[in-house]
Amino acid sequence: MPLDWKDVISEKPRSKRKRSKLAPVLIGVAALGVVGVASSYIFGRGAAPGEAISPGPPTVAAECPEGGESAPPLTPTIDIELYAKETRLTGVELLAKGKLDEGEQWLRNYLTAPDGREDQALYALGRLCAHKDESRNAEQFYTRLVSEREDSLRAGDALYEIGKLLADRKTPGEPNGSFRRAVKFYAQSRGGREAARWLADDLYEKHVLREIRRSEWERVRDLYSIALPGLDGESPERAELVERLAKLNEWVVFTPYARPKKGYPSNITFHEVKKGDFLGGIAKRYGVTIGSIRSLNGIGRGRTIIRVGDSLKILRGRRELFVDLSDFRLTVWIAGCFFREYEIGIGRAGRTPTGTFRITTRIIDPSWYSPDGDVLPFGDPRNILGTRWLGFERNGAGRGIGIHGSVEKEGVWQGVGRPESNGCVRMRNPDVEELFDFVTIGTEVTIVE
């Protein structure tokens, strides 16, 4: 059930802004074009990159050695990132080269007879005015953009910029109104993702750090889920955000008795066991695995009996896996929301294929069919697959490739965090066992460089 973001953002966080360590550094997502925590609740997992919109360096005098002359000031520039398939306006190129007056005049002239890229021009002029501390003029350009081009993702960027301007003026309540609109209507935009992070930071400070209010933790988790694809994979900000998401999920997802706030559009539901129910039937009804029901409800693997009246936690929604080869990372999304992130190993010499694949086989204690033609059963010390196998479709680039466990030697999981496999994705056994419990046949796996 897709999230309704107007419900996610319904609470009005504090308008006085204290930025957390999560500085605004929106950088592109690989594959989430992915970006779509808003579509299927993610942010359009697909292709729209979410690079940072840098405000451009101000005019600054470089430091010089004591007794020396100061260097001439750096030329200020205004640059904006493009969305997929956009072409940069000449005026925007001029701003990026530091020709601010010439670029401004070109853009103003362009707006008298635009060719469909007026959203780019209005946004660039807003950024320029903000750079010159002309906040009222900047707000007018952003407001015009939202009014005239509500079909453009850049309207989400403009709403975020308006919110920042209002926050700088300490306008009570109004900044969060702009941020909420950006998230509600433009979650796939860079501004929508940054606005989600702004709102989530406020709620995290209020309901997690200061006054613990766990009924709001799912809302915070969902907002952070929107923001995550916009962060650079190696940035400290992303690492901190993932840490926060993991903490929130320990309660929201993995605590058996933690229920969604009444009326909140959650993908978590509770099934009351009735006479005749059994785990396999319940799992089929909700489109999940038996393992996930066991995991979420503390049901031991050998236990099959459930009692009438038991309330079983169910995590519904589409499963999606995103493998980032450059960062040795596998991220799991369920119903568009962050679930888990794992360190992985990949193929040596570029042997792990990129693209989109589907899980077609799930095997516990798999045998390994080695490249030499040997069939090595589970338990054979030469079997490198570990305790689980999640295989891709058997045609095309995914043939013979899958996600599997590893072998532990002297406390080190072989091949995890390194490019050593023949192309498969390797995981620690405890990690792949957890992943296995939540992955269904047909789960989509996107692998990117």
FILOTI-355917 format. One record per residue: x, y, z of N, C-alpha, C, O, CB in turn. Coordinates in steps of 0.2 Angstrom, whole numbers, plus 2048, in hexadecimal, padded with zeros to 3 digits. Each point is the difference from the previous one (the first is absolute). Glycine has a CB too. Example, Ala and Ser with C-alpha at 12.3 -4.5 7.8 and 13.67 -1.06 7.14 Angstrom:
8427E48277FC8068008048068008057FF8037F27FB80380780B7F68048068017FC8058038038068018037F77F5
***
This chain:
8047FA8007FC8068008048068008048018057F37F980180A80A7F58048067FF7FE8058067FB8018028067FD7F280580580E7FF8058067FC8067FD8028027FA8087FA80C7F28087FD7FD8067FF8048058038008018067F57FA7F88108097FE8048048047FD8068038038038058057FA7F37F28058077FC8058047FF7FE8077FF8048047FC8007F18047F580C8007FD8068078008048008018067F67F87F680F8058008068008038038078038038008058007F77F37FA80E8058038078027FB8048048008068008077FA7F67F37FC80C7FB8048038028048067FD8058017FB7F27FA80C8068098028048068048067FF8057FF7FB7FA7F680B8008107FD8048067FE8068008057FF8028067F78057F68107F88028068008048018078027FD8057FE8087F17FD80080B80A8028078028038047FA8037FD7FC7FF7FF8107FC80A7F48028047FB8078038018048027FB7F080180380E7FE8088078028028047FB7FE8007FA8037FC80D8068097FA7F38047FB7FD8077FF8038048058007F67FD7F68087F880D8067FF8028037FA7FC7FE7FB80180080980B8067FE7EF8037FA7FC8047FB8048048028047FC8067F27FE7F28088047FB8038077FF7FC8018047FC7F57F680880E8017FE8067FF7FC7FE7FE7F98058007FC8017FD80E7F48027F47FF7FE7F97FF8067FC7FB8027FE7FF7F480680C80C7FA8008067FC7FD7FF7F98007FA7FD80A8098097F38027F77FD7FF7F98057FF7FB8038057FD7F480280780A7F37FA8057FE7FB7FD7FB7FB8027FA8008088088077F18007F57FC7FB7FC8047FE7FA8018047FC7F480180880D7F57FC8047FE7FA7FD7FA7FD7FC7FC80380E8088027F77FA7F57FC7FB7FC7FF7F98028057FE8047FF8097F47F77F78077FF7F98018017FC7FA8008027FB7F880180E80B7F77F98017FC7FA7FA7FB8007FE7FD80580E8047FC7F07FF7FA7FB7FB7FF7FA8028037FA7FE7FE80E7FA8017F780B8077FA8028037FD8047FB7FA8028028097FC80A8008047F07FC8047FB7FA8008047FA80280080B7FC7F58007FD80F7FE7FD8067FD8058037FE80080680A7F87FB7F880C7FD7FE8058037F98008027FE80680080B7FF7FC7F47F88047FA8018027FD7FD8057FC7FB8008038067F68038018107FD7FE8067F98027FF7FC7FD80480E8038037F48047F57F98017FF7FC7FC7FC7FA7FF80180980C8018017F27F97FC7FC7FC8017F98028067FD8017FA80A7F57FB7F580C8007FA8048048018068057FC8027FB7FE7F37FF80A80E8038058048078028008028048057F57F880180C8037F68078028008008067FB7FB8027FE80A7F380580080D7FC8018067FC8027FE7F98067FF7FF7FD80780B7F97F87F38007FE7F98067FC7FE8048037FC7F68078028077F18058067FC7FF8027FF7F97FF7FB7FD7FE7FF80C80580A7F48027FF7F98058037FE8067FE8007EF8007FE80B8088008058037FC8028078028058037FF7F87F57F87FE80C80C8018078018068018057FF7FE8067F58047F78128008018058018057FE8058057FC8057FE80C7F77F97FA80480F7FF8058058068048028018008067F57F97FD80D80A7F98078038027FE8068047FB80380080B7F97F67FF80680E8008068047FF8067FC8038017FA8047F980E7F580A7FA7FF8077FD8058058047FD8038057F77FA7F68128038038048058037FF8077FF7FE8027FB80A7F58047F880D8077FE8077FF8058047FD8008067FF7FA7F980B80C7FE7F58068037FC8048048057FD8038057FC7FE7F180D7FF80A8058038047FF8088017FF8037FA8097F48047F880C8077FF8078018078037FE8057FD7FF7F280280A8098087F68068037FF8058008067FE8028067FC8057F280B7F68088047FF8068088027FE8027FE7FB7F67F980980B80C8018078017FF8047FB8027FF7FD8067FF80F7FB8077F17FB8047FA8028058028068028068007FC7F57F48038018108058018068078017FC8017FD7FB7F87FD80E80B80A7FA8078017FE8057FF8067FE8028057FE8057F180A7F78088058008068018078037FE8057FD8087F27FD7FC80880D8008078038058047FD8067FE7FE7F87FC80D80080C7F48048057FD7FF8017F88038047FD8067FA80C7F47FD7F57FF8007F87FA8047FE7FC80280580A7F37FB7F980B7FA7FA8047FE7FA7FB7FF8017FA7FE80680E7FC7F37FA8077FA7FB7FF7FF7FF7F98018047FC7FA80080F8037F67F47FE7FE7F97FA8047FE7FC8028048097F37FD7FA80C7F87FA8037FE7FA7FC8018007F980180680C7F67F47FE80A7FA7FC8027FE7FB7FB8018017FA7FB80880D8017F17FB7FE7FB7FB7FA8037FD7FC8038038097F38037FA8087F37FA8027FD7FA7FC8028007FA8008078097F67F480080D7FA7FC8027FC7FD7FA8008037FA7FF8058107FF7F27F77FC7FD7FA7FA7FD8037FF7FF80680B7FE7F47F18028027F97FD8027FF7FA7FB8008017FA7FB80A80A8057EF7FF7FF7FB7FB7FA7FC8037FE7FF80680E8007F77F07FE7FE7FA7FC8028017F97FD8028007FA7F780A8088057F18018017F97FD7F97FF7FC7FB80280180C7F98097FA8017F17FB7FF7FB7FD7F98028037FB80280280C7F57F47F88077FD7FA8008017FC7FA8028037FB7F580280D8077F57F88017FC7FA7FD8037FA7FA8028008067F480780480A7F37FD8027FA8008087FF7FD8027FB7FD7F380480880E8068008088008068027FC8057FD8017F480480A8068047F28068047FD8018078037FB8038018037F77F480880780C8018078047FF8067FC8038007FA8057F980D7F580C7FB7FF8067FD8068048008057FF8047EF80180080D8047F78068047FF8018048068068018027F97FF7F17FC80380F8008058068037FC8068038038047F48047F88077F38058027FC8068077FE7FF8048008057F17FB7FC80E8047F98077FF7FF8048068018057FF8037F87F97F480080E8088048068018008018088068028037F68037F27FF7F980F8008018078067FB8038038028047F08017FC80D7F77FD8057FB8028078027FF8057FE8037F27F97FB80A80D7FD8078037FE8018068048068037FF7F97F87F67FD80880F8018068047FE8067FD8018068038087F48027F48067F57FD8067FC7F98018037FC7FF7FC80C7FF7FA7F88058107F98008037FC8057FD7FA7FF7FE80B7FE80C7FD8097F47FC8057FD7FE7FE7F97FA8017FF80C8088087FF7F57F57FE7FE7FA7FB7FA8007FB8007FC8108038007F67F88087FB7FB8017F98028027FB7FD7FE80F7FB8057F680C8027FA8038027FC8037FB7FA7FF7FF80A80380C7FF8027F17FD8047FA7FD7FB7FB7FB8017FD80D8098057FC7F17FD7FE7FB7FB7FA7FC8027FB7FF7FC8118008007F47FF80A7FA7FD8037FA8048007FA7FD7FF80E7FC8087F980D7FB7FA8058007FD8017F97FA8007FF80B80680B7FF7FA7F17FE8017F97FD7F97FE7FB8017FC80E8088027FA7F28047FD7F97FE7F98008037FB7FD7FC8107FE8047F38078057F97FF8037FB8047FD7FA7FF80180C7FF80A7FC8077F07FB8037FC7FE7FC7FB7FA8017FD80B80A8057FE7F07FC7FE7FB7FA8037F98028057FE7FC7FA80C7FB7FF7F380E8037F98027FE7FB7FB7FC8007FC8048048108057F67F47FE7FB7FC7FF7F98048017FB7FE80680B7FA7F67FB80E7FE7FA8048057FF8067FF7FB8047FC8007F280B80980A8047FF8068008068058058018038037F87F57F380A8087FF8068058017FE8078028048047F78017F48067F480A8017FE8078078018018028028067F47F67FA80E8067FC8088008018028088008048018057FD7F47F57FC80F8028028078007FE8038078038048037FC7FD7F17FA7FE80E7FE8038068047FD8068018048057F37FD7F680D7F98058047FD8068078038008028028067F87F47F980980B7FB8078038008008078038048028037FF7F77F37F880B8087FF8078027FF8008078028058047FA7FF7F18007F880E7FF8008078067FE8048018048057F37F87F98108007FF8067FE8048058067FF8048028057FB7F27F88018107FE8048067FF7FE8058058048038037FE7FA7F17F880480C7FD8058058027FF8078028048047F57FE7F48087F780A8027FE8078078018018038028057F47F67FB80E8077FB8078018008018078028058028037FD7F47F57FA80F8058028078017FC8028067FF8078018027FB7F37FC7FA8107FD8028067F98047FE7FE80480480D7FC8037F27FF7F47FA8037FE7FB7FA8017FD7FE7FB80880A7FC7F97F780F7FC7FA8027F98017FD7FD7FB7FE80A80380C7F68087F77F98017FD8007FF7F97FB7FD7FD80380B80C8077FA7F38007FF7F98007F97FE7FD7FD7FC80880E8028007F18068017F97FF7F97FD8017FE7FB7FD80E8068077F18008027F97FD8017FB8017FB7FC7FC7FE80780680E7FD8047F17FB8017FA8027FC7FA7FB7FD7FD80480F8078077F37FB8027FB7FA7FE7F98027FD7FD7FB80C80B8017F87F680A7FE7F98027F97FF8007FD7FB7FD80D80480A7F28067FB7F98008017FD8007F97FB7FC7FE80580A80C8037FE7F17FD8007F98027F97FD7FB7FD7FC80780F8038037F18028027F97FE7FB7FB8027FD7FC7FC80F8078047F27FD8067FB7FB8037F98017FD7FD7FC7FF80A80480C7F88077F47F98017FD8007FF7F97FA7FD7FE80580C80A8067F87F47FF7FF7F98027F97FD7FE7FE7FB80580F8048027F08058027FA7FE7FF7FA8058057FD8028048097F77F17F980A7FF7FB8058017F97FD8017FC8047F780C8018097F87F58017F97FD8087FE8008027FB7FF7F48077FA80E8038098077FF8008037FE8077FE8028058038067F28037F38098047FE8068038068038018008068017F47F68008118008048058037FB8058048038048048057FC7F27F27FF80A7FB8038048017FE8088008038047F87FE7F280A7F880A8027FE8078068038028018018067FA7F47F880A80C7FE8068048027FF8078028028028058047F77F37F580A8057FE8078017FD8008078018058047FE7FE7F07FC7F880D7FD8008078057FF8067FF8038057F77F97F580F8008058057FF8058048078018018028068007F27F780180F7FD8038078017FC8058048038048048047F97F17F28038097FC8058048007FE8078008058047F97FC7F28077F980C8007FE8078068028038008038067F97F37F780D80A8008068028038008078018028038058047F47F57F780D8018008078017FC8028068018058038007FD7F07F97FB80D7FB8028068047FE8067FF8038057F77FB7F480D7FC8088047FE8068058058028018028067FD7F27F780680F7FE8058058017FD8068038038048048047F87F37F28068077FD8068037FC7FE8067FD8058038027FF7F28027F680D7FD7FE8077F88017FF7FD80280580E8008027F27FC7F47F98017FF7FC7FA8038017FA7FE80180C7F77FB7FB8107FD7FA8047FB7FC7FC7FC8027FD80580580D8017F27F67FB7FC7FD8017FF7F87FF7FB7FD7F980780C8098047F48008007F88057FB7FD7FF7FD7FB7FC80F80680B7F48028057FC7FC7FE7F97FF8017FD7FB80880A80A7F47F68017FE7F97FF7FB7FF7FC7FF7FA7FD80580480E7F88077F37FA7FF7FC8037FF7F97FD7FC7FC7FC80C80B80C7FC7F78037FF7F98047F98007FF7FD7FB8028108048027F18068037FA8007FB7FA7FF8027FC7FC80880980C7F17FC7FC7FB7FB7FF7FD7FF7F97FF7FB7FE7FE80780E8028047F17FD8007F98057FD7FB7FF7FC7FC7FB80E80780D7F77FE8057FD7FC8007F88018017FD7FB80680E8067F87F38058007F98017F97FD7FD8017FA7FD80780780E7F38027F77F97FD7FE8008007F87FD7FA7FE7FE80B80C8078007F27FF8007F98067FE7FC7FF7FE7FA7F880A80880F7F98018067FF7FC8057FC8048068028007F88097FA8007F08088057FB8048067FE7FC8057FE8027F27FE8058088047F28057FD7FC8058067FE8057FE7FD7F37FA7FE80780E8078048057FE8068018057FF7FD8067F88097F580E7FD8048068018047FD8058068027FE8068078017F17F38068087FD8048057FC7FC8058008018068018097F27FB7F18057FB7FC8048047FC8047FE7FF8067FA8017F180E7FD8078047FC8048038048068007FD8068027FB7F080180E8088038048057FB8028058018018068088037F27F17FE8067FA8028047FE7FB8057FF8018067FD8077F18047F18077FF7FB8048057FF8057FE7FE8067FC7FC7F180C8078088057FF8058008068058017FF8068067FC7F17F780B8077FF8068047FB7FE8058008018068038077F17F77F68077FA7FE8048027FA8057FE8008067FA8047F180B7F78068027FA8048058028067FF7FD8057FF7FC7F180780B8088048028057FD8048068027FE8068078037F17F28038087FC8038057FC7FB8048018008067FE80A7F37FE7F18047FC7FB8038057FB8047FE7FE8067F98037F180F7FE8068047FB8048038048068007FC8068037FF7EF7FE80B80B8038038067FA8018058017FF8068078087F37F27FA8057FA8018047FE7F98037FF8008067FE80A7F48027F18027FD7FA8028057FA8027FE7FB8037F88097F68107FD8058057FB8018058028058027FC8057FC7FF7F080580B80A8058028057FE8048068037FF8058048027F17F380280A7FE8048067FB7FD8038017FD80680280D7F47F77F68047FA7FC8037FE7FA7FB7FE8017FB7FE80A80A8067EF7FE7FF7FA7FC7F87FF7FF7FC7FF80580F7FC8007F38057F57FA7FF7FE8007FB7FA8008027FA7FC80A80A8047EE7FD8017FA7FB7FA8007FB8017FD7FB8067FD80D7F38097FA7FB7FF7FB8018057FA7FD7FF7FB7FB7FF80E80D8067F78028047FB8067FE7FC8028027FB7FA80780B8077F17FC8067FE7FD8007FD7F98048017FC7FF7FC8107F78007F37FF7FE7F98008067FB8027FF7FA7F87F780A80280F7FE8008067FC8078037FE8028027FB7F380180A80F7FD8018078037FF8047FB7FB8048027FC7FC8038107FF7F47F58047FC7FC7FE8017F98047FF7FB7FC7F880E7F980A7F57FE8007F98038077FD8018007FA7F47FA80980B80B8018038067FD8087FF7FF8028037FB7F580480B80C7F67FE8077FF7FF8017FB7FA8058017FD7FD80180F7F97FA7F38017FB7FA7FF8047FA8037FE7FB7F87F980C80180F7F98008047FA8078037FF8028017FA7F280180880F8018038068038008067FC7FE8058037FD7F780580B8047F27FA8067FC7FF8038007F98068007FF7F67F980A8008057F28038007F98048067FE8048007FB7F37F880280880E8068038067FD8078018038038057FF7F280080080D7F68058078018048057FC7FD7FF7FA7FE7FB80980C80C8007F58067FD7FE8017FA80480080080680580A7F57FD7F08018017FA8048058008058007FC8057FC7FF7F18098098098068008058008068058058008048017FA7F37F58098097FF8068047FF7FF8077FC7FB80280080B7F48077FD80F7FE7FF8077F98018017FD7FD80580E8077FE7F28017FA7F88018017FC7FA7FE7FC7FF80480680D7F98007F17FE7FC7FA7FE8017FA8057FC7FD8028058067F28057FD80F8027FA8057FC8028067FD7FB80380E8037F97F48088067FC8028067F97FF7FF7FC7FD80480D80B7FF7F57F97F77F87FF7FE7FF7F98017FB7FE80280580C7F78047F28047FF7F88008007FE8077FC7FC8028098037F37FF80480F8007FE8077FA8028047FD7FC80480F8057FC7F18047FE7FA8028037FA7FC7FD7FC7FE80480880E7FD7FC7F27F97FB7FC7FD8007F98037FB7FD8028068097F38057F880C8017F98047FD8008077FC7FC80280E8027F77F780880A7FE8008077F88018007FD7FC80480D80A8007F37FD7F77F98018007FD7F97FE7FA7FF80380780D7FA8027F17FF7FD7F97FE8007FB8057FC7FB8008078087F58027FE8108007FB8057FA8008047FD7FB80380F8067FE7F18057FF7F98008047FB7FF7FB7FB7FC80180A80C8077FB7FC7F27FA8007FC7FF7F97FD7FA7FE7FF80880E7FE8037F18018007F97FC8017FA8047FC7FC80080780A7F68027FA80E8037FA8037FD7FF8088027FB8038088067F57F280480A7FD7FF8077F97FD7FF7FC8037FD80B8068087F87F17FD7FA7FC7FE7FA8048027FB8007FD80B7F68047FA80D8057FA8048027FF8077FE7FB8038028057F580880580B7F28008077FE7FB8007FB8017FD7FA80B8058097EE8027FE7FB8017FB8008077FD8038058037F67F38038058097F38008067FD7FB8058047FB7FD8038077FE7F27FF80B80B7FB8058027FA8007FD7FF7FF7FA80A8088097F27F98017F97FF7FD7FF8057FB8018068007FA7F680B8028027EF7FF8047FA8068017FC7FF8037FA7F880380D80F7F87FB8068017FC8007FB7FA7FE7FA80180880B8097FC7FD7F08007FC7FA8067FB8008048017FC7F58087FD8077F280B8067FC8017FF7FA7FC7FA7FD7FE80780780D8057F97F38007F97FD8007FB8058017FA7FE80480B7F77FB7FC8118007FB8057F97FF8037FC8058018107FF8027F27F67FD7FA7FE8028007FA8058067FD8017F58077F48007FB80F8007FA8057FA7FC7FE7FA8027FF80B80580A7FD7F27F77FB7FB7FE7FE7FC8068047FE8048018017F17F580180D7FD7FD8067FF7F87FE7FC7FF7FB7FF80C80A8087F17FE8007F97FE7F97FD8027FD80180580F7FE7FC7F17FE7FA7F97FD8008017F88008057FE7FD7F580D7FE8017F28078007F87FF8017FE7F97FD8037FB7FB7FD80F80C7FC7F58027FE7F98068037FD8027FE7FA7F27FF80580E8098048068037FD8067FC8018017FC8057FA80F7FD80A7F67F98067FD8018058057FC7FE8047FC7FE7F080580B80B8018058057FE8008017F88008057FE8077F980D7F97FC7F28008007F97FA8047FC8018047FC8067F28057F48098027FA8037FD8008088027FE8037FB7FB7F280680980D8058008078018058037FC7FF8067FD7FE7F880F8097FF7F38058037FC7FE8017F98018057FD8077F680A7F48007F67FE8007F97FA8068008008047FB8027F08037FA80D8077FB8058008038077FF7FD8047FC7FC7F480B80D8097FC8028078008068017FB8038058007FA7FB80C8057FA7F18058017FB8078008038048047FD7F48027FB8097F780E8078018038027F88017FD7FC7FE80080F8088097F57FD8037F98027FE7FE8077FF80480480A7FE7F37F77F780A7FF7FE8068068028057FF8028067FB7F47F580C80A8028068038047FF8078038028018058057F77F47F680C8037FF8078027FB8008068018048058018017EF7F97F780C7FB8008058047FD8077FF8038057F77FB7F380E7FD8078037FD8058058068038008018067FF7F37F580580F8018058058027FC8068048038028058047FB7F17F48058077FD8068037FC7FF8077FF8048048008007F17FF7F580C7FC7FE8068047FC8057FD7FD8047F98047F48107FE8078047FC8047FE7F98008017FC80680180E8017FC7F37F47FE7F97FF8067FC7FE8038017FB7F180280280E7F88078067FC7FF7FF7FC7F97FB7FF7FE80880180E8037FF7F17FF7FC7F97FD7F98017FD7FE7FB80D8098017F77F680A7FD7FA8007F98008027FD7FA80180E8028027F28097FF7FA8018037FB8017FA8018047FC80380080F7F67F87F57FB8017FB7F98018027FC8027FD80B7F67FD7F980880D7F98008037FF8088028048038037FC7F18017FA80F7F97FE8068037FA8008037FC7FB7FE80A80A7F87F87FF80E7FA7FF8047FB8057FE8018067FE8067F680C7F38027F67FA8047FF8008068058017FF8067F87F77F68068108018018068048068048008018058017F77F680680E8017F68068038008008067FB7FC8007FB80A7F58077FD8107FF8018067FB8068007FD8068018037F28068048097F77F28068007FD8028067FC7FB8027FC8037F280380880F8018028057FD8027FE7F98037FC7FF80180A80B7F97FE7F18017FF7F98038067FC7FE8068017F97F17FF80F8087FD8038067FC7FE7FF7F98047FC7FC80680580C7F18027F57FE8007F98048047FC8048058027F17F880280A8027F58038057FB8057FD7FC8037FB8017FB80E8078037FB7F28057FD7FB8078018038028048037F78007F480B7F68088078008028048027FA7FF7FE7FA7FF7F980E80780D7FA8058027FA8078008038018038067F68047F580E7F78028078008028048047FB7FF7FF7FA7FF7F580B8068107FE8058047FC8077FF8028028018067F58087F980D7F57FC8077FE8028048057FD8008017FA7FE7F380680680F8048058057FE8077FD8008037FF8057F680B7FF80A7F57F68067FC7FF8068048038057FE8037F67FC7F380580D8098058048028018018078058018037F98057F37FC7F980E8008018078007F98047FF8008067FC80B7F88047EF7FE8007FA8037FA8008058007FE80680C8007F97EE8047FE7FA8018047FA7FD7FD7FF8017FA80680980B7F77F37FF7F97FE7FE7FB8038048007FF8068047F67F67F780F8017FB8038047F97FD7FE7FF7FF7FA80880C8067F57F48057FA7FC8007FA8068018008038058057F17FE7F680C7F87FB8048017F97FC8008007FB7FC80680F7FE7F67F780B7F97FD8007FB8058008008048048057F28027F78097F57FA8057FF8038078007FD8058027FB7F480480E8087F68038077FF8038038068028058007F57FC7F880A7FB80E8038028068067FC8018017FA7FF7F480A8068108007FE8067FC8027FF7FB8057FC80080580A80A7F97FD7F08018007FA8048067FE8038018018067F67FB7F380E8038038077FE8038058027FB7FF8017FA7FC7F580C80B80A7FC8068017FC8067FB8028018008067FB80C7F78077F17FE8057FB8028068017FC8008037FA7F77F580880F8068018068007FC8017FA7FC7FD7FB80280880C8077FD7F97F18007FB7FB8077FF7FD8048048017F07FD7FD80D7F97FF8067FF7FC7FD7FF7F97FB7FF7FF80C7FC80A7FE8077F27FD8007F98067FC7FB8057FD8037F580E7FF8047F47F88047FD7FB8078037FF8008078007F67F57FB80F8018048078027FE8008027F97FC7FE7FC8097FB80D7FF80C7F68018037F97F98017FC7FF7FF7FA80C7FA8067F080A8047FA8027FD7FC7FB7FE7FB8017FB80B8088017FA7F18077FC7FA7FE7F98018027FC7FC7FD80E7FD8037F480B8057F98018027FD8047FB8018067FF8027F980D7F77FE7F17FD8047FA7FC8068037FD7FF8068037F77F37FF80F8047FC8068027F97FF7FC8007FD7FB80A80B8077F17FB8017F98007FD7FB7FE8058018008068047FD7EF7F58018087FB7FE8057FE7F87FF8007FE7FA7FC80E8058047F18067FF7F98007FA7FE8057FD80480380F7FA7FA7F27FC8037FB7FE8048027F98048037FC7FD7F480A7FC8077FA80D8017FA8047FB7FA7FE7FA80180080A80680A7FF7F47F37FC7FA7FE8017FA8047FB7FB80080580A7F58057FA80F8017FA8048028028078048058017FF7F57F57FA80380F8028018078027F98037FC7FB8017FC80F80080E7F58028027FA8028048008078048048007FD7F87F47FD8008108038008078057FA7FF7FF7FB7FE7F78098098107FD7FC8067FC8008017FD7F97FF7FA7FF7FE80380D8058087F08017FE7F98067FC7FE8058008047F580A7F98067F27FE8067FC7FD8038057FB7FC8057FD7FF7F080580B80A7FD8048057FB8027FC7FA8047FB80180080C8097FA7FB7F18027FE7F98068047FE8008057FD7F47F78008128018048068047FF8028017F97FD7FC7FC8077FF80F80080A7F38028007F98037FA7FD8007FF7FA80180D8088027F08028037FA7FE7FC7FA7FE8027FB7FE8088098097EF7FD7FB7FB7FB7FF7FF7FC8067FB7FC7FF8088047F58008018117FF7FC8067F98038047FF80680080E7F88017F07FD8027FA8028048027FF8078017FA8027F68037F580980880D8028008077FB8018047FD80680080E7FE7FD7F27F78077FA8018048028058068058018027F77F47FB7FE80E8068018048068047FC8057FE7FA8017F780C7FC80F7FD8078047FD8058077FE7FD8057FF8047F17FD80180B8037F58077FF7FD8048068017FE8067FE7FD7F27F980B80780C8048068018028047FA8028068008027F480A7FB8037F08028047FA7FA8037FD8008047FB8087F48027F28088067FA8037FE8008078038008018067F97F47FA8078107FB8018078027FA80480180080680180A7F97F97F07FE8057F98038007FD8028067FC8048018037F67F58048048107FD8018067F97FD8017FF7FA7FD8088118037F57F88047FA7FD8027FA8017FC7FB7FD80180980480A7FC8047F07FA8027FC8028027F98068027FF7F580280C8017FB7F18018027F87F98037FE7FB7FD80180D7F97FD7F98107FF7FB8047FD8028007F98048057FE7F880280C8017F57F18038007F97FC8057FC7FA80080080A7F48027FF80F7F97FD8047FA7FE7FB7FB8017FA8008078108037F47F97F87FD7FD7FB8067FC7FC8058038007F18057FF8087F37FE8057FC7FD8028017F88027FC7FD7FB7FB80B80180F7F68028027F98038078017FF8048047F77F57F780D8097FF8038068008068018058047FB8017F180A7FC80D8018058068028047FF7FD8078057FF8037FD80B7F67F87F48097FF7FD8078017F98008007FD8067F880C7FC8097F47F98017F88008067FE8058068037FF7F67FD7F58027FC8108057FE8058028048068057FF8047FF7FB7F27F980C80A8028058057FA8018057FA7FE7FF80C8087F87FC7FB80F7FB8018068048038068058028007F57F47FC80280A8098028038068017FA8057FB7FC8017FF8107FD80B7F48058017FA8058048028068038058007FC7F37F680280380E8048018068077FF7FF8038007FA7F47FC80D80D8027FE8078007FF8037FB8067FC7FD80380580F7F88067F38058037FC8048048048058048057FE7FD7F27FA7FE80880F8048048058067FC8018007FA8027F680B8038107FE7FB8067FE8028048048058018067FE8007F47F78008048118038048057FD8078018038058018087F57FC7EE8068037FC8068018008047FA7FD8068018077F980B7FE7FF7EE7FF8047FA7FC7FD7FB8017FA7FF80A80B8037F07FE7FC7FB7FD7FB8048017F98018067FE7F47FD80980C7F87F68048007FA7FC8037FA7FB7FF7FE80B7F78067FE80F7F97FD8047FA7FB8068027FF8037FB8037F27FF7FC80C80C7FC8058028048078018058008037F37F880280680D7F78038068008068007FB8048058007F97FC80C8037FA7F08068007FB7FD7FD7F97FB7FD80080D8018097FB8037F17FF7FE7FA8037F97FF8068007FD7F880C7FE7FF7EE8078047FA7FF7FB7FB7FD8037FA7FF80480980B7F37FD7F57FC7FB7FE8007FF7F88038047FD7F57FE80D8057F97F47FF7FF7F97FB8047FD7FE8007FA8067F58077F98108027FA8047FE7FA8018057FC8047FF8087F87F57FC7FF8107FA8008058018058068068038007F87F17FE7FD80E8058008058068017FB8067FC7FC8017FD80D7F980C7F980A8017FC8067FE8048068018068008097F47FA7F480280B7FE8038068027FC8068017FA7FF7F580B7FC80A7FE80B8017FC8067FA7FB8017FB8027FE80C8088077FA7F17FE7FB7FB8007FA8038057FA7FF7FE80E7F88017F980C8067FB8038047FC8057FC7FA80180180C7FD80A7FD8067F17FD8057FC7FC7FD7FB7FA8027FF80F8068037F97F37FA7FD7FD7FA7FA7FC8037FB7FF7FD80F8017FC7F67FD80D7FB7FD8037FA8048027FA7FF7FF80E7F98057FA80E7FE7FA8058017FD8037FA7FA8007FF80C80380B7FF7FE7F17FD8027FA7FC7FB7FC7FA8027FE8108058017F87F38027FC7FA7FD7F98008037FB7FF7FC8107FB8027F48078087FA8008037FB8057FD7FA7FF80180B7FD80A7FD80A7F37FC8057FD7FF8017F97FC8037FD80780380D8017F67F28008007F97FB7FB7FD8017FA80280B80B7FE7F07FD7FC7FB7FC7FC8037FE7F98048047FD7F280180A8077F67F68017FF7F97FD8057FC7FB8038018057F180180480F7F97FF8057FC8028078037FF8057FC7F77F580180E8068088038068038058037FB8047FC7FD7FA80080F80180A7F38048047FB8078028038008028057F68027F58107FA8028068028038038057FA8017FE7FB8017F780C8008117FB8038047FC8088018028018028067F48047F880F7F97FD8078008028038067FC8008007FA8017F48088038108018038067FD8078018028037FD8057F28097FB80F7FD7FB8078018028018058068068018027FD7FD7F2
***
